[in-house]
Amino acid sequence: MLKYAFRRILGMIPMLFLISIVVFTLAKLMPGDSFSGEIDPTKTNPQYIAEMREKLGYNDPLPQQYFRWIGKFVEGDFGKSTRYKIKVSEVISEKLPNTLLLGFSSIIITYILAFFMGLYSGRKPYTVADNLIGGLNYLGLSIPSFIAGVFAIFLFSFTLGWFPSNGSIDIGMTEGTFEYWLSRLHHVFLPAVVLGLLSTASYTQFLRNDIIENSRKDFVRTARAKGTTEKKIYNVHILRNSIIPLITFLGFDLVAIISGAIITETIFTYPGLGQLFLQSVGTRDYPVLMTLTMLFSFLTLIGNLLADILYGVVDPRIRLD
Amino acid sequence: MKKRSMLMLAALMLVLSAFLAACSGGGEKANTKDKEKDKPSSGETADKVQDGGTLVYALDSAPEGKFNFSFLGNVTDEEVVDFFDENLIKFDDKLKPQPHIASWTTDDNKVYKFEIKKGVKWHNGDELSVKDWEFALKVVADKDYEGPRFENVVNIEGAQDYHDGKATEISGIKVDDDYHIQITFDKARVNNLENLHTYPMNRNAFKGIAVKDMMASETVRTKPVGLGPFKVAKIVPGESVEMERFDEYFGGKPHMDKVVIKVIDPSLSVGELKNGTLDMTSFHPSIIDQVKALDNVEAVTYPGLSYYYVGFRLGTWDGSKNVMNEQKYQNVKLREAMYYAINREEWVKAFFFGVGKPVNRPVPTNHWIAADNKDLEQFEYNPEKAKQLLDEAGYKDIDGDGFREDPNGKKFVVNFSHYATQNPTFESRAKALTQYWEEVGLKTKLTMTDANLYYDMLEKADKSMEVFFGGWSTGADPDPTALWSSKALWNYPRWVNADSDKFLSDAIDMDVVGTDADKRKQLYVDWQKLFMKELPALPIAELEETMAVSKRVQGVTFDVSGKNRPNEWWIKQ
């Protein structure tokens, strides 16, 4: 197992290197640069823009720009955001906690909901309640998150007034107090639910179908014949088998947590990485854009690895060599 | 199996309809609730100023966090800084500079003597000194300075030398004492003052910070020190700013206790306004009807300073100046015909939601240099005249396909381009223009180009952009040289005209106009007449600014220079 993980991690290095080339080339292929959207005759003049372009090295040949960037990147210097004029690592670390909170809350909500709904539906398939859950799930699957977000805001923020529609915190709170964290959770709940809607739906159906399938297997019949109680059959025998595929999703969810939810964060004006990513594309903030893309790629690779390893851990039948 | 899936479908429909019903039902309820809440308060008007209360102000996108007039680069940051910092001079409703904290005298428009009020306090308790201003000017002129303001300092004598490291002081700045400073420009100009950077920086707050680190420093980002009516209490970067009343504000103690500035996605602002959780925000004209429909909010429009135009590519940029060497649109009659063909009245009404009007000159109507409409050719919608002009110019339909060919009998296609953003009205308004031209027989091909690269492609004279849509917003200084002189990079039509250059340079030449504003205006009027005769671009429309203000917020006034200072605002409790 260790050997396998080690080999995979080594294999990532050339992969990341190739990704960095692609990311850089694609970023530079985007037409325009960070100044082309900012022309304002009253505030800037052409000389200033030309000077800044020269200063930032936009006029150098591409390979030279690439090696300068990757060289610094490897050393841990991600550069300076052209938009915020502060270090990229600072920009990202400003938003990262918000995104982590949103991602984890969303995953926790997803798993809890999916677990209970899936378990219930799987045990009592084709009943009214199962069909209701199924109906809700297909609704969740079919409504795109931007629609769900807008509806959720309309219903729970504007009409009922239960949750705030924007931001991550009430500005009046003192950091570190209990109210402060409460306010953060209050702000994160709605976007987290909307973000988790799709995966809740698919996980529920996944779990349900797996339970149904397992309940028809021979070992269940054997257990029944032995006289094991239904409760024990479902909660121990079947659940253990059915939970396996769900656990492996965790690896992929890791990426989802960090990469944030571009659309959900934008709708809820929630300042996280997703929103940052979108803005950095719009304003051609190359350093932020490329660092984020590299970060996401890296996490995807790690997530895949984690998923593979988890397979091996939860299911001894699968061997990793 | 089939039966079951039908059942599923029915269940789904049921759930869906229940969901929708819940939404609309809730919406109505909220409506009535709001009306009830508002009734008593709207009854009592004309009451006297009340102190206290918190104003919630929304920004439509996240600020960049450069919260200092010397560093900020976009309007969002400026909206925030405006609450807590102060310009030394102000502009009246004619956009003429007026004394504010500083007053000035000058004999020749080259040497200015400034005097600032005594006892003006910074938020950290320091008294404002002209040395703070000198400090700001030196920061902006520093070689390590990366903000966009050097433009507003470079005209000071010796600033360029200081920037290049040839001098250790800016020779044009002379501090007499804490309240008097003398600034000498490299030459006399009519608009030296309008273009000057008149924002001081607190020397103590920036003490020990190297110029290149300033923009990323706490003093700019999260703990700014200003002179304005409110002082920053807390900043959550990219999300919200909390400000408290600054009792020692030089313009009088503010009425409101607090101001909270939040970033709210524009799609939410109507709902927030309706709920009363938001008091003030600027908004995009496309939602003006929704804002107007709210009982508790007033949709304020006030004169703006921007205009839109359709430009023709007449030449190219050779690296330092414009050269008029493109033949396709050189014929003035063709350009006039394309102007007559556009029904601007109808077009503006359809796409500017009642907050725009047609404009007849490359200067917004509210600017004091704007020529009176009666002095200018009106170019009212007249397709017949357009056709006649095209016939005269030799653009005739020879091959009978319904579209005109050029005078040499070759196919003629207007390659028109417009910038594209998420705004869905842009494509339809561009399309509408192409239809006007096709109606008079000019085949038109429309290209929508991403806004980020639009001006870049214009600069590089892309093939699809022979005719292009553009817009400019102008500042307090009316001088259009940066946009329309033959040496201006942003003169995208690449229009070269000796008379135009002469008018523009005369209008800011002290030897010609001196300090006589009327004389200056006359030159600009003549220039506008020339522009409208030559038509290197067709001015199309100008737009008013739009702002939503909750009815509980009182004392807010608007004019062409913007809002009044927030210390005069108050909240009805």
Interface residues (C-beta under 8 A of the other chain):
Chain A: P31 G32 D33 S36 G37 E38 I39 D40 P41 T42 K43 T44 N45 P46 Y48 M52 K55 R83 Y84 K85 I86 K87 E90 E94 K95 Y126 N131 L132 G134 G135 L136 Y138 L139 V150 F151 I153 F154 L155 S157 F158 T159 L160 G161 S165 N166 G167 S168 I169 I171 G172 T266 I267 F268 T269 P271 Q275 Q279 G282 T283 R284
Chain B: R4 L7 M8 A11 L12 L14 V15 L16 F19 A22 C23 G26 G27 K29 A30 S61 A62 E64 G65 K66 F71 G73 N74 E146 P148 R149 F150 E151 M215 A216 R221 K234 V236 P237 G238 E239 S240 V241 E242 V260 K262 V263 I264 D265 S267 L268 G271 E272 K274 N275 D450 A451 N452 L453 Y454 Y455 D456 M457 W472 S473 T474 G475 D477 A482 L483 L489 W490
